Amino acid sequence: MRPWPVAALLLLAAGCHKTSGGETIEAQAQAHIDALNGQLDDQKQSDELRALYGCGPYAVTPIQDTLKDQDYRARTQLINVLGAIPDDRVEGTLLQLVRSRRKEDRRQACYGLSLFPKVELHQQ
């Protein structure tokens, strides 16, 4: 697992997984995902992707649950966001996407996997 910034750990420990409106960050992430599907305006799509990435690990499950239902453009962007989120659940999904029929899915999944820390095994 990639290390988390100290500020993110403190917010998580303080129970900041809900927005000021009371909805969970998972619900907020799902709303951003829904807004992406069919979005043709590049600026709005970029804003939604930034907001989705800002949800952090709370966005992993909503992305995984809806990835198959997205149009090709949103799907590629969601894979890109998923690969940038520091969470252990992401690696398995990206490994599955490496075997996708779509070349762009495979490319984004490989890029996301390249962001994972490399494990070095030393025998002592």
C-alpha positions as CSV (number, residue, x, y, z in Angstrom):
1,M,0.0,0.0,0.0
2,R,1.2,3.5,-0.8
3,P,1.9,5.7,2.1
4,W,-0.8,8.2,3.0
5,P,-0.1,11.9,3.7
6,V,-0.3,12.7,7.4
7,A,-3.1,15.2,6.8
8,A,-5.2,12.6,5.1
9,L,-4.7,10.2,8.0
10,L,-5.7,12.8,10.5
11,L,-8.9,13.7,8.6
12,L,-9.8,10.0,8.4
13,A,-9.2,9.5,12.1
14,A,-11.4,12.6,12.8
15,G,-14.3,11.0,11.0
16,C,-14.2,13.4,8.0
17,H,-15.7,10.7,5.7
18,K,-19.0,12.7,5.5
19,T,-19.5,15.9,3.7
20,S,-21.0,19.0,5.3
21,G,-24.4,18.0,3.8
22,G,-24.3,14.7,5.7
23,E,-23.9,12.5,2.7
24,T,-21.1,10.0,2.6
25,I,-18.1,10.6,0.4
26,E,-19.0,7.3,-1.4
27,A,-22.4,8.8,-2.4
28,Q,-20.6,12.0,-3.5
29,A,-18.1,9.9,-5.6
30,Q,-21.1,8.1,-7.2
31,A,-22.6,11.4,-8.1
32,H,-19.4,12.5,-9.8
33,I,-19.2,9.2,-11.7
34,D,-22.9,9.6,-12.8
35,A,-22.1,13.1,-14.1
36,L,-19.1,11.8,-16.1
37,N,-21.1,9.3,-18.2
38,G,-21.9,10.9,-21.6
39,Q,-20.2,14.2,-20.6
40,L,-18.9,15.9,-23.7
41,D,-17.6,19.2,-22.2
42,D,-13.9,18.7,-21.5
43,Q,-13.8,21.3,-18.7
44,K,-16.8,19.8,-16.9
45,Q,-15.3,16.3,-17.3
46,S,-12.0,17.5,-15.9
47,D,-13.7,19.1,-12.9
48,E,-15.7,15.9,-12.2
49,L,-12.5,13.8,-12.4
50,R,-10.6,16.1,-10.0
51,A,-13.5,16.0,-7.6
52,L,-13.7,12.2,-7.9
53,Y,-9.9,11.9,-7.2
54,G,-10.4,14.2,-4.2
55,C,-12.7,11.6,-2.7
56,G,-9.6,9.3,-2.4
57,P,-10.1,5.7,-1.3
58,Y,-13.8,6.3,-0.8
59,A,-14.1,6.4,-4.6
60,V,-12.6,3.0,-5.2
61,T,-15.8,0.9,-4.6
62,P,-18.1,3.2,-6.6
63,I,-15.7,3.2,-9.5
64,Q,-15.3,-0.6,-9.4
65,D,-19.0,-1.1,-9.2
66,T,-19.9,1.1,-12.2
67,L,-16.8,0.7,-14.4
68,K,-18.5,-1.8,-16.8
69,D,-21.5,0.4,-17.3
70,Q,-19.6,3.5,-18.5
71,D,-19.2,4.8,-22.0
72,Y,-15.7,4.3,-23.5
73,R,-14.5,7.9,-22.8
74,A,-15.6,8.0,-19.2
75,R,-14.3,4.4,-18.6
76,T,-10.8,5.4,-19.7
77,Q,-10.8,8.4,-17.4
78,L,-12.1,6.3,-14.5
79,I,-9.4,3.8,-14.9
80,N,-6.9,6.7,-14.9
81,V,-8.3,8.0,-11.6
82,L,-8.5,4.5,-10.1
83,G,-4.8,4.0,-10.8
84,A,-3.9,7.2,-9.0
85,I,-5.7,6.3,-5.7
86,P,-3.5,4.9,-3.0
87,D,-5.5,1.8,-2.0
88,D,-4.8,-1.9,-1.9
89,R,-8.1,-2.7,-3.7
90,V,-7.0,-0.9,-6.8
91,E,-4.3,-3.3,-7.9
92,G,-6.6,-6.3,-8.4
93,T,-9.0,-4.3,-10.6
94,L,-6.1,-2.9,-12.7
95,L,-4.7,-6.4,-13.2
96,Q,-8.1,-7.5,-14.5
97,L,-8.2,-4.5,-16.8
98,V,-4.8,-5.4,-18.3
99,R,-6.7,-8.3,-19.9
100,S,-9.4,-6.1,-21.4
101,R,-10.3,-6.2,-25.1
102,R,-10.0,-2.4,-25.3
103,K,-6.5,-1.2,-26.0
104,E,-7.1,2.1,-24.2
105,D,-8.3,0.2,-21.0
106,R,-5.1,-1.9,-21.1
107,R,-2.9,1.1,-21.6
108,Q,-4.5,3.0,-18.7
109,A,-4.4,-0.1,-16.4
110,C,-0.7,-0.6,-17.2
111,Y,0.0,3.0,-16.4
112,G,-1.9,2.8,-13.1
113,L,0.1,-0.4,-12.2
114,S,3.3,1.4,-12.9
115,L,2.5,3.9,-10.0
116,F,2.4,1.1,-7.4
117,P,5.6,0.8,-5.3
118,K,7.9,-2.0,-6.2
119,V,8.5,-4.7,-3.6
120,E,12.1,-5.8,-3.2
121,L,12.7,-9.1,-1.6
122,H,15.9,-9.5,0.3
123,Q,17.0,-12.7,1.8
124,Q,19.0,-12.4,5.1
